[in-house]
Amino acid sequence: MMRLKEKYNQSIKPALVKEFD
């Protein structure tokens, strides 16, 4: 579970931030 969260924080989250910035 923790590893999945890390993957989310490293790839998906920055992508979302980039989308909405």
PDB file of N, CA, C and O in Angstrom:
ATOM      1  N   MET A   1       0.832  -1.203   0.000  1.00  0.00           N
ATOM      2  CA  MET A   1       0.000   0.000   0.000  1.00  0.00           C
ATOM      3  C   MET A   1       0.870   1.257   0.000  1.00  0.00           C
ATOM      4  O   MET A   1       0.612   2.203  -0.744  1.00  0.00           O
ATOM      5  N   MET A   2       1.887   1.253   0.832  1.00  0.00           N
ATOM      6  CA  MET A   2       2.756   2.421   0.927  1.00  0.00           C
ATOM      7  C   MET A   2       3.473   2.678  -0.403  1.00  0.00           C
ATOM      8  O   MET A   2       3.627   3.823  -0.827  1.00  0.00           O
ATOM      9  N   ARG A   3       3.898   1.613  -1.040  1.00  0.00           N
ATOM     10  CA  ARG A   3       4.625   1.751  -2.306  1.00  0.00           C
ATOM     11  C   ARG A   3       3.722   2.367  -3.373  1.00  0.00           C
ATOM     12  O   ARG A   3       4.169   3.167  -4.195  1.00  0.00           O
ATOM     13  N   LEU A   4       2.456   1.984  -3.346  1.00  0.00           N
ATOM     14  CA  LEU A   4       1.509   2.525  -4.308  1.00  0.00           C
ATOM     15  C   LEU A   4       1.335   4.032  -4.095  1.00  0.00           C
ATOM     16  O   LEU A   4       1.218   4.803  -5.047  1.00  0.00           O
ATOM     17  N   LYS A   5       1.322   4.425  -2.827  1.00  0.00           N
ATOM     18  CA  LYS A   5       1.189   5.844  -2.507  1.00  0.00           C
ATOM     19  C   LYS A   5       2.410   6.616  -2.995  1.00  0.00           C
ATOM     20  O   LYS A   5       2.290   7.734  -3.496  1.00  0.00           O
ATOM     21  N   GLU A   6       3.581   6.010  -2.843  1.00  0.00           N
ATOM     22  CA  GLU A   6       4.802   6.668  -3.335  1.00  0.00           C
ATOM     23  C   GLU A   6       4.734   6.858  -4.844  1.00  0.00           C
ATOM     24  O   GLU A   6       5.089   7.914  -5.369  1.00  0.00           O
ATOM     25  N   LYS A   7       4.271   5.820  -5.529  1.00  0.00           N
ATOM     26  CA  LYS A   7       4.167   5.894  -6.980  1.00  0.00           C
ATOM     27  C   LYS A   7       3.190   7.000  -7.379  1.00  0.00           C
ATOM     28  O   LYS A   7       3.429   7.749  -8.326  1.00  0.00           O
ATOM     29  N   TYR A   8       2.083   7.085  -6.635  1.00  0.00           N
ATOM     30  CA  TYR A   8       1.098   8.135  -6.881  1.00  0.00           C
ATOM     31  C   TYR A   8       1.724   9.512  -6.694  1.00  0.00           C
ATOM     32  O   TYR A   8       1.554  10.399  -7.531  1.00  0.00           O
ATOM     33  N   ASN A   9       2.450   9.682  -5.589  1.00  0.00           N
ATOM     34  CA  ASN A   9       3.053  10.980  -5.286  1.00  0.00           C
ATOM     35  C   ASN A   9       4.120  11.363  -6.297  1.00  0.00           C
ATOM     36  O   ASN A   9       4.333  12.546  -6.561  1.00  0.00           O
ATOM     37  N   GLN A  10       4.794  10.364  -6.868  1.00  0.00           N
ATOM     38  CA  GLN A  10       5.903  10.659  -7.778  1.00  0.00           C
ATOM     39  C   GLN A  10       5.454  10.879  -9.222  1.00  0.00           C
ATOM     40  O   GLN A  10       6.115  11.588  -9.980  1.00  0.00           O
ATOM     41  N   SER A  11       4.312  10.260  -9.605  1.00  0.00           N
ATOM     42  CA  SER A  11       3.936  10.337 -11.017  1.00  0.00           C
ATOM     43  C   SER A  11       2.562  10.952 -11.249  1.00  0.00           C
ATOM     44  O   SER A  11       2.433  11.915 -12.005  1.00  0.00           O
ATOM     45  N   ILE A  12       1.555  10.416 -10.616  1.00  0.00           N
ATOM     46  CA  ILE A  12       0.193  10.854 -10.894  1.00  0.00           C
ATOM     47  C   ILE A  12      -0.074  12.249 -10.338  1.00  0.00           C
ATOM     48  O   ILE A  12      -0.626  13.108 -11.027  1.00  0.00           O
ATOM     49  N   LYS A  13       0.319  12.462  -9.104  1.00  0.00           N
ATOM     50  CA  LYS A  13       0.062  13.752  -8.454  1.00  0.00           C
ATOM     51  C   LYS A  13       0.729  14.909  -9.205  1.00  0.00           C
ATOM     52  O   LYS A  13       0.060  15.903  -9.484  1.00  0.00           O
ATOM     53  N   PRO A  14       2.026  14.817  -9.543  1.00  0.00           N
ATOM     54  CA  PRO A  14       2.666  15.891 -10.316  1.00  0.00           C
ATOM     55  C   PRO A  14       1.996  16.107 -11.665  1.00  0.00           C
ATOM     56  O   PRO A  14       1.915  17.239 -12.142  1.00  0.00           O
ATOM     57  N   ALA A  15       1.519  15.039 -12.280  1.00  0.00           N
ATOM     58  CA  ALA A  15       0.834  15.165 -13.564  1.00  0.00           C
ATOM     59  C   ALA A  15      -0.461  15.952 -13.389  1.00  0.00           C
ATOM     60  O   ALA A  15      -0.802  16.797 -14.217  1.00  0.00           O
ATOM     61  N   LEU A  16      -1.177  15.667 -12.307  1.00  0.00           N
ATOM     62  CA  LEU A  16      -2.413  16.391 -12.036  1.00  0.00           C
ATOM     63  C   LEU A  16      -2.133  17.867 -11.765  1.00  0.00           C
ATOM     64  O   LEU A  16      -2.853  18.745 -12.239  1.00  0.00           O
ATOM     65  N   VAL A  17      -1.077  18.123 -10.995  1.00  0.00           N
ATOM     66  CA  VAL A  17      -0.707  19.504 -10.695  1.00  0.00           C
ATOM     67  C   VAL A  17      -0.371  20.246 -11.981  1.00  0.00           C
ATOM     68  O   VAL A  17      -0.745  21.405 -12.158  1.00  0.00           O
ATOM     69  N   LYS A  18       0.328  19.574 -12.865  1.00  0.00           N
ATOM     70  CA  LYS A  18       0.714  20.176 -14.134  1.00  0.00           C
ATOM     71  C   LYS A  18      -0.521  20.474 -14.988  1.00  0.00           C
ATOM     72  O   LYS A  18      -0.581  21.493 -15.676  1.00  0.00           O
ATOM     73  N   GLU A  19      -1.496  19.579 -14.935  1.00  0.00           N
ATOM     74  CA  GLU A  19      -2.734  19.758 -15.680  1.00  0.00           C
ATOM     75  C   GLU A  19      -3.468  21.021 -15.247  1.00  0.00           C
ATOM     76  O   GLU A  19      -3.972  21.776 -16.078  1.00  0.00           O
ATOM     77  N   PHE A  20      -3.521  21.242 -13.940  1.00  0.00           N
ATOM     78  CA  PHE A  20      -4.355  22.316 -13.415  1.00  0.00           C
ATOM     79  C   PHE A  20      -3.591  23.612 -13.168  1.00  0.00           C
ATOM     80  O   PHE A  20      -4.185  24.620 -12.785  1.00  0.00           O
ATOM     81  N   ASP A  21      -2.301  23.590 -13.383  1.00  0.00           N
ATOM     82  CA  ASP A  21      -1.500  24.776 -13.124  1.00  0.00           C
ATOM     83  C   ASP A  21      -1.690  25.804 -14.243  1.00  0.00           C
ATOM     84  O   ASP A  21      -1.092  26.879 -14.202  1.00  0.00           O
TER      85      ASP A  21
END
